[in-house]
Amino acid sequence: MNCRHCKTPLTHTFLDLGVAPPSNAYLTAEQLTQPETKFPLKLYVCDRCWLVQTEDVTAADKLFTNDYAYFSSVSQGWLSHAERYCHQIIQRLQLDQNSLIVEVAANDGYLLKNFVAAAIPCLGIEPTDSTADHAEKLGIPILREFFGQQLAQALTEKGKQADLIIGNNVYAHVPDINDFTAGLKTLLKKDGTITLEFPHLLQLIQHRQFDTVYHEHFSYLSLNTVCQIFDKEGLRVFNVETLPTHGGSLRIYACHHADKRSTEPDVIRLLAEEKAFGLSKLNTYTGFQGYAEHIKQQLIDFLTEQKRLNKSVIAYGAAAKGNTLLNYAGISTDLLPLVVDAAASKQGKYLPGSHIPILAPDQITLKKPDFVLILPWNIAEEVMQQQSYIREWGGQFVTVIPELQVSS
């Protein structure tokens, strides 16, 4: 396979997690007796542009289906994050009733509802019906398509260029990153702004976040690589912010090459930080497999030991990262009988691969487990606060990334 950006032949493996089903392909009871589609879950690194990318085995329409179960509004922390961003960007760009905001991958309207409340015109682009239905009920106009150059051109021809294009946790999800970026360029007004948020590859490597690897993530991004991709399409990253979300993310601000805004010092600083860490050196990537294998063994040993001691463990959060971890470790109901999740869209279904049932969070009170294994470690503090009552019966919380840790 060739690099999705620069077309260089890919010969260097960054991480191999074996074979797994798509991490958001939750199953109904009827589907448990049917064959389950699985794909290799393997990452390569390009030694020319340093784009880390999945092996090219899946198509986007197989991953982002009409019953896609990820709803952004489930996390209160994420809702607050989106609201803060909207207030800030409205003031920063002086957005008003004459502006147009376009969000690519608008999901369930978690973000654009803030612009609706401010009476600023907006448009959401969201291909999955389950989340788009929810967004439309909030009064958000939704275009149910995948975004790329062709759609951007069609919108431009209708006079719908954007003052602000937003993409939160979508840039890593697109199979053709060059076409997607070309679409951003086409859709953006002459003096418009693009903001994208995506998990930072530097954080993934530093904190051993191998469970954030799944088929829906085609790319794992550094600022250096994103600047290269944008530059090739006539766009320029002029500012960047580091965020705590999703275990460590970047928010980039971009514009057309000819825009008068100068490049901020934070861009230069972070590019230098990435270079100093070694993100442009092959040996930075070649040792990562060992970290994943170590964490996998820690989890297996912990769950096996609790079963031997007749201690009960249930999981919290039917998250994609949890599915990556459980499938890589080969965990199923014999060691982890159930997982609870606040999303009604997931309750009553089963985790892909492991077939662990997903139930409502009230099961924690009913079962009174000795341990609650938090799979979405990025919201561990929020979960510990919400479920702090487990301490009443001596229950403890467990997280696995970057090392297995038990918290009372």
C-alpha positions in Angstrom: 0.0 0.0 0.0 1.1 3.6 -0.6 0.8 6.6 1.8 -2.6 8.2 1.6 -1.1 11.6 1.4 2.3 11.5 -0.4 1.9 8.1 -2.2 5.2 6.8 -0.8 5.2 3.0 -0.5 4.6 2.0 3.1 7.1 -0.6 4.5 7.3 0.3 8.2 4.8 -1.1 10.7 3.9 1.1 13.7 1.4 -1.2 15.5 -0.3 -4.5 14.8 -3.4 -5.3 16.8 -4.4 -8.4 14.9 -7.9 -8.9 13.5 -10.9 -7.1 14.9 -14.4 -6.0 14.0 -15.1 -2.3 13.5 -15.1 -0.8 17.0 -18.5 0.9 16.7 -20.3 -2.1 15.1 -22.4 -3.0 18.1 -24.5 -6.1 17.8 -28.1 -7.0 18.4 -29.1 -10.3 20.1 -30.1 -11.7 16.7 -26.7 -10.8 15.2 -24.8 -12.9 17.8 -25.5 -16.0 15.9 -24.5 -14.5 12.6 -20.9 -14.3 11.1 -19.1 -11.2 12.3 -17.1 -9.1 9.8 -13.5 -8.6 11.0 -10.6 -6.7 9.4 -6.8 -6.5 10.1 -6.1 -3.6 12.5 -2.6 -2.6 11.6 -0.9 0.8 11.4 2.0 1.9 9.1 4.1 5.0 9.3 5.2 6.8 6.2 9.0 7.6 6.3 8.5 10.7 4.0 5.6 12.7 5.4 5.3 10.8 8.7 1.6 10.1 8.4 0.6 7.2 10.6 -2.3 5.3 8.9 -4.3 2.1 9.0 -3.8 -0.7 6.6 -6.2 0.0 3.6 -8.9 -2.7 4.1 -12.2 -1.0 4.9 -14.5 1.5 3.2 -16.1 4.4 5.1 -19.6 3.3 4.2 -19.0 0.0 6.0 -18.0 1.9 9.2 -20.3 4.9 9.4 -23.7 3.2 9.0 -27.3 4.5 9.4 -27.4 3.1 12.9 -24.0 4.5 14.0 -24.1 4.4 17.8 -21.7 7.2 18.8 -23.7 10.2 20.1 -21.4 13.1 21.2 -24.0 14.6 23.6 -23.7 11.6 26.0 -20.6 13.2 27.7 -21.4 16.3 29.7 -17.7 17.2 29.6 -17.7 17.2 25.8 -20.9 19.3 25.7 -19.2 21.9 28.0 -16.1 21.8 25.8 -18.2 22.5 22.7 -20.1 25.3 24.3 -16.9 27.1 25.5 -15.5 26.8 22.0 -18.6 28.4 20.4 -18.7 31.3 22.8 -15.0 31.9 22.2 -15.0 31.6 18.4 -18.1 33.8 18.0 -16.2 36.7 19.7 -12.9 35.9 18.1 -14.2 36.0 14.5 -17.1 38.4 15.1 -19.6 36.0 13.8 -23.2 37.2 13.3 -26.4 36.8 11.4 -24.6 37.4 8.1 -22.1 34.6 8.7 -22.3 30.9 7.7 -20.8 28.2 9.9 -20.4 24.7 8.5 -19.6 21.7 10.7 -18.3 18.6 9.0 -19.4 15.5 11.0 -22.0 17.4 13.0 -23.1 14.2 14.8 -26.1 14.8 17.0 -26.0 18.6 17.0 -23.9 18.7 20.2 -22.0 21.8 18.9 -24.1 23.6 16.3 -27.0 23.9 18.7 -25.0 26.7 20.3 -24.9 28.6 17.0 -28.7 28.1 16.5 -29.2 29.5 20.0 -27.1 32.6 19.0 -29.2 33.0 15.8 -26.1 32.5 13.6 -26.8 30.6 10.3 -25.2 27.1 10.2 -25.2 23.9 8.3 -24.2 20.4 9.5 -22.8 17.7 7.3 -23.5 14.3 8.8 -23.9 11.0 6.8 -25.3 8.8 9.6 -29.1 8.9 9.9 -29.2 8.0 13.6 -27.3 11.1 14.7 -28.6 13.4 11.9 -32.2 12.7 13.1 -31.3 14.0 16.5 -29.6 17.1 15.2 -32.5 18.0 13.0 -34.8 17.8 16.0 -32.7 20.6 17.5 -33.4 22.9 14.6 -30.1 22.3 12.8 -30.1 22.0 9.0 -28.3 18.8 8.1 -26.9 17.6 4.8 -26.7 13.7 4.9 -23.6 13.1 2.9 -19.9 12.4 3.2 -17.7 15.5 2.9 -15.1 15.9 0.1 -14.2 18.1 -2.8 -17.2 17.2 -4.9 -19.7 18.2 -2.1 -17.7 21.4 -1.4 -17.9 22.4 -5.0 -21.6 21.8 -5.2 -22.2 23.9 -2.1 -19.9 26.7 -3.4 -21.9 26.8 -6.7 -25.0 27.3 -4.6 -23.3 30.3 -2.9 -22.8 28.5 0.4 -19.2 29.2 1.2 -18.3 29.3 4.9 -16.9 31.9 7.2 -16.0 29.1 9.6 -15.6 25.4 8.9 -15.5 23.2 12.0 -14.3 19.6 12.1 -14.1 17.9 15.5 -12.7 14.4 15.6 -13.4 13.9 11.9 -10.1 14.6 10.2 -8.6 11.3 11.4 -11.7 9.5 10.2 -11.5 10.3 6.5 -10.1 7.6 4.1 -9.1 10.2 1.4 -7.4 12.9 3.5 -6.2 14.9 0.4 -9.7 15.1 -1.1 -11.2 16.1 2.2 -8.6 18.9 2.6 -9.2 20.1 -0.9 -12.9 20.3 0.0 -12.1 22.5 3.0 -10.2 24.8 0.6 -13.0 25.0 -1.8 -15.7 25.6 0.8 -13.8 28.3 2.7 -14.5 32.0 2.0 -11.5 34.2 1.0 -11.0 35.4 4.6 -12.6 32.4 6.3 -11.3 30.2 9.1 -11.0 26.5 9.5 -10.8 24.8 13.0 -10.1 21.1 13.3 -9.7 19.1 16.5 -8.0 15.7 16.4 -6.0 13.5 18.8 -2.3 14.3 18.8 0.0 11.5 17.7 2.6 12.8 20.2 0.3 12.1 23.1 -0.7 8.7 21.7 3.0 7.7 21.7 4.0 9.4 25.0 1.0 7.9 27.0 0.8 4.6 25.2 -2.8 5.2 24.0 -2.8 2.2 21.6 -6.5 1.6 22.3 -7.4 4.8 20.4 -6.5 2.8 17.3 -9.5 1.5 15.4 -10.7 1.1 11.8 -12.7 4.3 11.9 -9.5 6.2 12.5 -7.7 6.1 9.1 -5.0 8.6 10.2 -3.0 9.5 13.4 -1.9 13.0 13.1 1.0 15.2 14.1 1.0 19.0 13.6 4.0 18.6 11.2 2.1 16.2 8.9 -1.1 18.2 9.0 0.8 21.4 8.0 2.3 19.5 5.0 -1.2 18.2 3.9 -2.7 21.7 4.3 0.1 23.4 2.5 -0.2 21.1 -0.5 -3.9 22.2 -0.9 -3.2 25.9 -0.6 -4.1 26.3 3.1 -2.0 27.4 6.1 -2.1 26.5 9.7 -1.7 29.8 11.5 -2.5 28.9 15.1 -2.7 25.8 17.3 -3.9 25.0 20.8 -3.3 21.9 22.9 -6.4 20.4 24.5 -6.9 17.8 27.2 -9.8 16.1 25.3 -9.5 12.5 24.1 -6.3 12.0 26.0 -4.6 15.0 24.4 -5.7 16.7 21.2 -4.8 19.6 19.0 -7.1 22.4 17.7 -5.6 23.9 14.6 -6.7 27.2 13.0 -6.2 27.5 9.3 -6.8 29.9 6.4 -6.0 30.3 2.7 -2.3 30.8 1.9 -2.9 34.5 0.9 -4.7 35.4 4.2 -3.1 38.4 5.9 -3.1 36.8 9.4 0.4 35.9 10.5 1.4 32.4 11.8 1.4 32.4 15.6 4.5 31.4 17.7 2.6 28.4 19.1 2.8 26.7 15.7 6.5 27.1 15.5 6.9 26.0 19.1 4.9 22.8 18.7 6.6 21.9 15.5 9.9 22.2 17.3 8.6 20.1 20.2 7.5 17.3 17.8 10.9 17.3 16.1 12.7 17.2 19.4 10.6 14.2 20.5 11.5 12.4 17.4 8.3 12.3 15.3 10.5 12.7 12.2 12.7 9.7 13.1 11.8 6.1 12.3 13.1 4.6 15.6 10.4 6.6 17.5 7.8 4.4 16.0 9.4 1.0 15.9 9.3 0.2 19.7 5.6 1.1 20.3 4.4 -2.5 19.8 6.0 -3.6 23.0 4.0 -1.1 25.1 0.7 -2.5 23.7 1.7 -6.1 24.5 2.7 -5.1 28.1 -0.6 -3.4 28.8 -2.6 -6.3 27.2 -0.9 -8.8 29.5 -1.5 -6.5 32.6 -5.2 -6.6 31.8 -5.4 -10.3 31.3 -3.5 -11.0 34.5 -5.7 -8.6 36.5 -9.0 -10.1 35.3 -7.8 -13.7 35.7 -6.6 -13.0 39.2 -10.0 -11.4 40.2 -11.8 -14.4 38.8 -9.5 -16.8 40.8 -10.3 -14.7 44.0 -14.0 -14.8 43.2 -14.1 -11.0 42.9 -16.6 -9.3 40.5 -15.6 -6.9 37.8 -17.8 -5.0 35.4 -16.8 -2.4 32.8 -18.0 1.2 32.4 -18.3 2.7 29.0 -19.0 0.8 25.7 -16.4 3.0 24.0 -14.6 2.3 20.8 -11.3 2.4 22.6 -12.6 -0.2 25.0 -13.5 -2.5 22.1 -10.0 -2.2 20.7 -8.5 -3.1 24.1 -10.8 -6.0 24.8 -10.5 -7.6 21.3 -6.7 -7.2 21.3 -6.6 -8.9 24.7 -9.1 -11.6 23.8 -11.4 -10.7 26.7 -15.0 -11.9 26.7 -17.8 -12.6 29.1 -15.9 -15.3 31.1 -13.7 -12.6 32.6 -15.9 -9.5 32.1 -19.6 -10.4 32.2 -21.1 -7.0 31.3 -20.4 -3.3 30.5 -22.7 -0.4 31.4 -23.1 2.7 29.3 -25.3 5.9 29.6 -26.1 5.9 25.9 -29.6 4.5 25.4 -28.6 3.8 21.7 -26.1 1.2 23.0 -28.1 -0.4 25.8 -29.5 -3.8 25.0 -26.8 -4.4 22.4 -23.4 -6.3 22.6 -19.8 -5.2 22.2 -18.4 -6.3 18.8 -16.0 -9.2 19.0 -16.2 -9.9 22.7 -20.1 -10.1 22.7 -20.2 -8.6 26.2 -23.8 -7.3 26.9 -24.3 -3.5 27.3 -26.7 -2.5 30.1 -27.8 0.7 31.8 -25.6 2.2 34.6 -28.1 1.3 37.3 -26.6 -2.2 37.1 -23.7 -1.0 39.1 -26.0 -0.4 42.1 -27.7 -3.7 41.5 -24.5 -5.8 41.1 -22.3 -4.0 43.6 -19.1 -5.1 41.9 -15.7 -5.2 43.6 -14.1 -3.4 40.6 -15.4 -1.0 37.9 -13.1 -1.1 34.9 -13.3 2.3 33.1 -12.7 1.7 29.4 -13.0 5.3 28.2 -10.1 6.5 30.4 -10.2 10.0 28.8 -13.4 10.6 31.0 -12.2 8.6 34.0 -12.5 11.5 36.4 -16.0 12.3 35.3 -17.0 8.7 35.7 -15.4 8.4 39.1 -17.3 11.4 40.3 -20.6 10.2 38.9 -20.2 6.7 40.3 -18.4 7.6 43.5 -21.1 5.7 45.5 -19.3 2.4 44.8 -17.0 3.2 47.6 -19.9 2.6 50.0 -19.4 -1.2 49.5 -15.7 -1.0 49.1 -15.8 -0.9 45.3 -12.7 0.3 43.4 -12.1 1.8 39.9 -9.6 0.4 37.4 -8.0 2.1 34.4 -5.5 0.4 32.1 -3.8 3.1 30.0 -0.9 4.0 30.2 -0.5 1.4 33.1 -3.0 -0.6 35.0 -4.0 1.4 38.0 -6.5 0.6 40.8 -8.2 3.7 42.5 -10.2 3.4 45.7 
